[in-house]
Amino acid sequence: MPGQARRSPRPLGLSVLAILCALNGLSSLASAVQLFPEWLAAAKQHHYGRFSFTWVGLGAAVSGLAAAYGLWQRRRWARIPFVVSAVLAVVTACLITMFAVGEIGTSSGWVAGGLLLAVNVAVAGWLVRYVWRST
């Protein structure tokens, strides 16, 4: 169209991240749908905290799918759902790692778990920085 500035093509990295966010969002949605009947049964017994990962999964699905759409369209607002997705991924990895370290219970398990989490946080931070600069 005349009078409109031509946008540069979407970087390959944003396309890859958009696809990964969509896959993560769909996977989280599937997990939330699978866990919902168990959460509902627990809620009927007034145990609302049980299976609360259902709601974390639903939040991860919404943020992942929103980030995927926003990154694919190169929208600036995609930064926020991407950051939410990255934080939820790091927190989920932290919980899984701590459960594993609790099972192992040795000092080498704590060191390995700490290193794994440090790498996870570093990669998430680098990806957030990339998205922040590319959108």
N, C-alpha and C positions, 0 to 999 in steps of 0.2 A: 504494500500500500504506500502511496506517496505520503511523504511527511513523517513516516515512522522510521526510527532508527533500526537498523538490522541487528539482531542479537547474535552474539557469537554462538557457535555450536556448543551443545552441552558437552562438557568434558567426559571422557570415558569413565573416570573415577566416580563421578556423580551418577552415571548410568548404572554402574556396578553396585554402588551403595543403594540406589533406589530399588534395584531388583532384590538385593539382600534384605532390605527393610520390608519389602512386600512379602518375601518368603518368611521372614521372622514374624511379621504380623499375622499371616495366615496360620502359621504353626501355633502361635500364642492363642489365636482365636479357637483353633481346634482343641487345644488343651483346656481352655476355659469352658468350652461346650461340654467336653468330656467330664470335667470336674463339677459342673453345675448341679447335677442330680445329687451328688454326695454332699455338697454344701447345703442344698435345700433340705435334705434329710436331717442334717445336723442343726440347721436353723429351726426346724420344726420342734426340736428338742431344746431350743434356746441356747445352743452352742454356736453362736455366730462367728466366733474366731476360728473354729475348725474349718479346714479347707479354704482359708482366706486367700490362698494362692490363686483361687478362681478369679478373684477380683484383680489381683496383680496381673494375671494372664490377660484379662480383658483390657486392662489399661495398657499393657504392652502391645496388644493387638491394635488398639485404636491409635496409639502413638506411632507404631511401626507402619501401619497403612497410611496414616496422614503424612508421615515423613517420606514414604515412598512416592506418593502422589506429588508432594511439594518439591522433592528433589528432581523428579522426572520433569516437572514443569519449570524448574529453576526459580522457585518462589523463595523470597527471603524468610517468610514465616516458617518454612520447613526446618529452620534451625532449631526451633523450640521442640517440636516433636522428636527430632533426631536426638537432641540432648536428653530428653526424657527416655527415649529408647536405649541410649547408651548407658544412662545411670541405672535403669532397670536391668540391663544385661550384666553390668558390673555387680550389682547387688545380688542378683541370682547366682552368679558365679561365686560370689563370696559365701553365700549360704551353703551352696553345694560343697565348696572347698572346706568350710568349717565342719560340716557334718562328716566329711571324709577324714579330716584331721582328728576329729573326736573319736572316730573308729580306730584309727591307727594309734593315736595317743603317745607317740614318741617325739623327741625333739627334732629328729630329721623330718618327720611329718609336718611339724610347724614351720620349719625352714622351707621345705618344698611348697607348702601351701602359701606362705608369705611371698615367695618368689613368683609363684603362679599368679597371685593376685596383683603383684606389682607390675608384671608384664601386661595383665589384663587392663589395669588402670592406664598404663602408658599407651597402649594401643587405642583404647577408647578416647583418651585425651587427644591423641594425634588425629584420629578420625573426626572428632568434633572440631578441631582446629581447621582441618581441611574443608569440612562442610561450611564452617563459618566464613572462610575466605573465598569459597567458590560460589556461594549463592548471593 
